[in-house]
């Protein structure tokens, strides 16, 4: 039995104990999986296997990132060390076998619909591999990608979803600037929707893409996001940082009004770094 007087050090010890036990058990396996999309792109994911019969977990990274982004990697490794089967995909973002994060200033040949279809491939693969319904975990815009997926595939083999730092486009401090850009993109779509233009998207000041692809992301504004959450058969658990300055003040009550279960971690920022990583892991563990 572990007895704690101070919560944070005790949580640290508990997670380290799980890590050591898992390493000594010798049951953990890791491999890179490749699939082909209907666009002919190779997509990749890291599969962290175990002998566990628990629901497998798919963890999705945030906007333009990869599975090695520190928040996502930390969650994936910790859950794997705790005995879960974990799949960590990289969305292709239009790049064959993408392994690196994509700069804001790059030419972006991808859309929300393409992201959603790739998630569907990975969920089906993980379900076929394990014969168990899947648990979804996303971070930041990755959580929004999962909302889009669950909206498009309501009968998917998903058991539950945990959405960390869920944020919609046209929401938060950059909402006004992005709303102006949407009006410009709508005009561009009428003139030539497949020509590369430079827009502002989220915190990217110079985001080069077509009006059509750009608007596919901005379509997922707070209203559409909340409507999708309301329509979910199994309501998601949403973990928010109380110190997250990327979210508007109305976002939490709006989510609550649409029957989402909220866990708020006081003081944590958008990435749950430093001391808050253990609070985040505790919140995830309780939700699982």
C-alpha positions as CSV (number, residue, x, y, z in Angstrom):
1,X,0.0,0.0,0.0
2,X,1.2,3.5,-0.9
3,X,0.5,6.1,1.8
4,X,0.7,9.8,0.7
5,X,0.9,13.0,2.7
6,X,1.5,15.2,-0.2
7,X,-0.5,14.5,-3.4
8,X,1.9,15.5,-6.2
9,X,5.0,13.6,-4.9
10,X,2.8,10.5,-4.3
11,X,1.3,10.6,-7.8
12,X,4.8,10.9,-9.2
13,X,5.9,7.8,-7.2
14,X,2.8,5.8,-8.2
15,X,3.4,6.5,-11.9
16,X,7.1,5.6,-11.6
17,X,6.1,2.4,-9.8
18,X,3.8,1.5,-12.7
19,X,6.6,2.3,-15.2
20,X,9.2,0.1,-13.4
21,X,6.7,-2.8,-13.1
22,X,5.8,-2.6,-16.8
23,X,9.5,-2.6,-17.8
24,X,10.3,-5.5,-15.6
25,X,7.3,-7.5,-16.8
26,X,8.7,-7.7,-20.4
27,X,5.2,-7.7,-22.0
28,X,5.4,-4.4,-23.8
29,X,5.9,-4.3,-27.6
30,X,6.2,-1.4,-30.0
31,X,6.0,-1.3,-33.8
32,X,5.2,1.2,-36.6
33,X,2.1,0.4,-38.6
34,X,1.5,1.7,-42.2
35,X,-1.9,2.0,-44.0
36,X,-2.9,3.4,-47.4
37,X,-5.6,6.1,-47.8
38,X,-8.0,6.3,-50.7
39,X,-5.8,9.2,-51.9
40,X,-2.8,6.9,-52.2
41,X,-1.0,8.3,-49.2
42,X,0.9,6.1,-46.8
43,X,0.0,7.0,-43.2
44,X,1.8,5.7,-40.1
45,X,1.1,5.1,-36.4
46,X,3.1,3.7,-33.5
47,X,1.4,0.7,-31.9
48,X,2.4,0.1,-28.3
49,X,1.1,-3.5,-27.6
50,X,0.6,-5.4,-24.4
51,X,-1.1,-8.6,-23.3
52,X,-3.9,-6.6,-21.7
53,X,-7.6,-7.3,-22.5
54,X,-8.6,-3.7,-21.6
55,X,-10.2,-1.4,-24.2
56,X,-7.4,-0.2,-26.6
57,X,-6.7,3.5,-26.7
58,X,-6.1,5.7,-29.7
59,X,-4.4,9.1,-28.9
60,X,-4.4,11.9,-31.4
61,X,-2.0,14.9,-31.5
62,X,-2.9,18.5,-31.9
63,X,-2.9,20.9,-34.9
64,X,0.1,20.4,-37.3
65,X,1.9,18.2,-34.7
66,X,2.9,14.6,-34.4
67,X,2.6,11.8,-31.9
68,X,5.9,12.9,-30.4
69,X,4.5,16.2,-29.2
70,X,5.3,16.1,-25.5
71,X,1.7,16.2,-24.1
72,X,0.6,13.3,-26.4
73,X,3.8,11.3,-26.0
74,X,3.7,11.5,-22.2
75,X,0.0,10.3,-22.1
76,X,0.7,7.5,-24.5
77,X,3.8,6.2,-22.8
78,X,2.2,6.4,-19.3
79,X,-1.0,4.5,-20.4
80,X,1.1,1.9,-22.1
81,X,3.3,1.5,-19.0
82,X,0.0,1.1,-17.1
83,X,-0.8,-1.9,-19.3
84,X,-3.0,-0.5,-22.1
85,X,-2.7,-1.1,-25.8
86,X,-2.0,2.3,-27.3
87,X,-2.1,3.5,-30.9
88,X,-0.5,6.9,-31.7
89,X,-1.2,7.9,-35.3
90,X,0.3,10.8,-37.3
91,X,-2.3,12.5,-39.5
92,X,-0.8,12.7,-42.9
93,X,-1.7,16.4,-43.5
94,X,-1.4,15.6,-47.2
95,X,2.2,14.4,-46.8
96,X,3.2,10.8,-47.6
97,X,4.4,8.9,-44.5
98,X,4.6,12.2,-42.5
99,X,6.9,12.0,-39.4
100,X,7.6,15.6,-38.6
101,X,5.5,18.5,-37.4
102,X,4.3,20.9,-40.2
103,X,5.1,24.6,-40.1
104,X,2.4,27.2,-40.3
105,X,4.1,28.7,-43.4
106,X,4.1,25.4,-45.3
107,X,1.7,24.8,-48.2
108,X,-1.2,22.9,-46.6
109,X,-2.8,20.3,-48.8
110,X,-5.2,18.8,-46.3
111,X,-8.7,19.3,-45.0
112,X,-10.8,18.3,-42.0
113,X,-12.6,15.7,-44.1
114,X,-9.3,14.0,-44.9
115,X,-8.2,14.0,-41.3
116,X,-11.6,12.5,-40.3
117,X,-11.3,9.7,-42.9
118,X,-7.7,8.8,-41.7
119,X,-9.0,8.6,-38.1
120,X,-11.7,6.2,-39.4
121,X,-9.0,3.9,-40.9
122,X,-7.0,3.8,-37.6
123,X,-10.1,3.1,-35.5
124,X,-11.1,0.3,-37.7
125,X,-7.6,-1.1,-37.7
126,X,-7.3,-1.0,-33.9
127,X,-10.7,-2.6,-33.5
128,X,-9.8,-5.4,-36.0
129,X,-6.5,-5.9,-34.3
130,X,-7.9,-6.2,-30.7
131,X,-11.5,-7.2,-31.2
132,X,-12.4,-4.6,-28.5
133,X,-14.2,-1.3,-28.8
134,X,-11.8,1.6,-28.8
135,X,-11.2,4.5,-26.4
136,X,-10.3,7.8,-28.1
137,X,-8.1,10.5,-26.5
138,X,-7.3,13.8,-28.2
139,X,-5.4,16.9,-27.4
140,X,-6.3,20.4,-28.4
141,X,-7.3,20.4,-32.1
142,X,-6.8,16.7,-32.1
143,X,-9.9,16.5,-29.8
144,X,-11.8,18.5,-32.4
145,X,-10.7,16.0,-35.0
146,X,-12.2,13.3,-32.9
147,X,-15.5,15.2,-32.5
148,X,-15.6,15.4,-36.3
149,X,-14.9,11.7,-36.6
150,X,-17.6,10.7,-34.0
151,X,-20.1,13.0,-35.8
152,X,-19.3,11.5,-39.2
153,X,-19.2,7.9,-38.0
154,X,-21.8,7.6,-35.2
155,X,-21.9,3.8,-35.3
156,X,-18.1,3.4,-35.0
157,X,-16.7,0.8,-32.5
158,X,-15.8,3.5,-29.9
159,X,-16.5,2.9,-26.2
160,X,-15.6,6.3,-24.8
161,X,-13.8,9.6,-25.7
162,X,-11.6,11.9,-23.6
163,X,-11.1,15.3,-25.1
164,X,-8.2,17.2,-23.6
165,X,-8.1,21.0,-24.1
166,X,-10.9,20.8,-26.6
167,X,-10.9,23.9,-28.7
168,X,-13.1,24.9,-31.7
169,X,-12.0,27.1,-34.6
170,X,-13.3,30.7,-34.4
171,X,-13.2,30.4,-30.6
172,X,-11.0,32.1,-28.0
173,X,-8.7,35.2,-28.3
174,X,-8.2,34.8,-32.1
175,X,-11.9,34.4,-33.0
176,X,-12.3,37.9,-34.3
177,X,-9.4,37.8,-36.7
178,X,-10.3,34.3,-37.9
179,X,-13.9,35.4,-38.5
180,X,-12.7,38.1,-40.8
181,X,-10.5,35.6,-42.6
182,X,-13.4,33.3,-43.1
183,X,-15.3,36.1,-44.9
184,X,-12.3,36.6,-47.2
185,X,-12.0,32.8,-47.9
186,X,-15.7,32.6,-48.7
187,X,-15.2,35.3,-51.4
188,X,-12.1,33.5,-52.6
189,X,-14.1,30.2,-52.9
190,X,-16.5,31.8,-55.3
191,X,-13.6,33.2,-57.5
192,X,-11.2,30.3,-57.4
193,X,-11.5,27.9,-54.5
194,X,-8.5,25.8,-55.4
195,X,-5.9,28.6,-55.7
196,X,-3.3,28.7,-52.9
197,X,-3.9,31.8,-50.7
198,X,-2.4,32.9,-47.4
199,X,-4.9,33.0,-44.5
200,X,-4.8,33.2,-40.7
201,X,-5.9,30.0,-39.0
202,X,-5.9,29.6,-35.2
203,X,-2.5,30.8,-34.1
204,X,-0.9,30.6,-37.6
205,X,-0.5,34.1,-39.0
206,X,0.5,32.8,-42.5
207,X,-1.3,29.6,-43.4
208,X,-1.0,28.8,-47.1
209,X,-3.9,26.7,-48.5
210,X,-6.9,26.7,-50.7
211,X,-10.1,28.5,-49.7
212,X,-11.9,25.1,-49.8
213,X,-9.5,23.3,-47.5
214,X,-9.3,26.4,-45.2
215,X,-13.0,26.6,-44.8
216,X,-13.2,22.9,-44.0
217,X,-11.5,23.6,-40.7
218,X,-13.3,26.9,-39.9
219,X,-16.6,25.1,-40.4
220,X,-15.9,23.5,-37.0
221,X,-16.8,26.6,-35.0
222,X,-18.3,26.4,-31.5
223,X,-21.9,26.0,-32.8
224,X,-21.1,23.0,-35.0
225,X,-18.8,21.5,-32.3
226,X,-21.5,21.8,-29.6
227,X,-24.1,20.4,-31.9
228,X,-22.0,17.4,-32.7
229,X,-21.4,16.8,-29.0
230,X,-25.1,17.0,-28.3
231,X,-25.7,14.3,-30.9
232,X,-23.1,11.8,-29.5
233,X,-24.6,8.5,-28.2
234,X,-21.9,8.4,-25.4
235,X,-21.1,11.9,-24.1
236,X,-17.4,12.7,-24.0
237,X,-15.3,13.5,-20.9
238,X,-13.6,16.9,-21.5
239,X,-10.5,17.8,-19.5
240,X,-9.8,21.5,-19.4
241,X,-7.0,23.5,-17.7
242,X,-8.3,26.3,-15.5
243,X,-5.4,28.5,-16.7
244,X,-5.9,27.8,-20.4
245,X,-5.7,31.2,-22.1
246,X,-6.5,29.8,-25.5
247,X,-10.1,29.2,-24.6
248,X,-12.8,31.9,-24.3
249,X,-14.6,32.4,-20.9
250,X,-17.9,31.0,-22.3
251,X,-16.5,27.8,-23.6
252,X,-16.8,25.7,-20.4
253,X,-20.4,26.7,-19.6
254,X,-21.3,26.1,-23.3
255,X,-19.9,22.6,-23.1
256,X,-21.7,21.9,-19.9
257,X,-25.0,23.0,-21.3
258,X,-24.6,20.4,-24.0
259,X,-24.2,17.5,-21.5
260,X,-20.5,17.1,-21.7
261,X,-18.8,15.9,-18.6
262,X,-16.1,18.4,-17.6
263,X,-13.0,17.9,-15.5
264,X,-11.2,21.1,-14.8
265,X,-7.7,21.2,-13.4
266,X,-7.1,24.5,-11.6
267,X,-4.1,26.4,-12.8
268,X,-3.2,24.1,-15.7
269,X,-2.5,25.6,-19.1
270,X,-3.4,24.3,-22.6
271,X,-0.6,21.7,-22.5
272,X,-0.7,20.6,-18.8
273,X,3.0,20.9,-18.5
274,X,5.2,21.1,-15.4
275,X,3.5,20.0,-12.2
276,X,0.1,19.7,-13.9
277,X,1.1,16.6,-15.9
278,X,0.3,14.4,-13.0
279,X,-3.1,16.0,-12.4
280,X,-3.9,15.3,-16.1
281,X,-2.8,11.7,-15.8
282,X,-4.9,11.2,-12.7
283,X,-7.9,12.7,-14.5
284,X,-7.4,10.4,-17.5
285,X,-6.9,7.4,-15.2
286,X,-10.2,8.1,-13.3
287,X,-12.1,8.6,-16.6
288,X,-10.8,5.2,-17.9
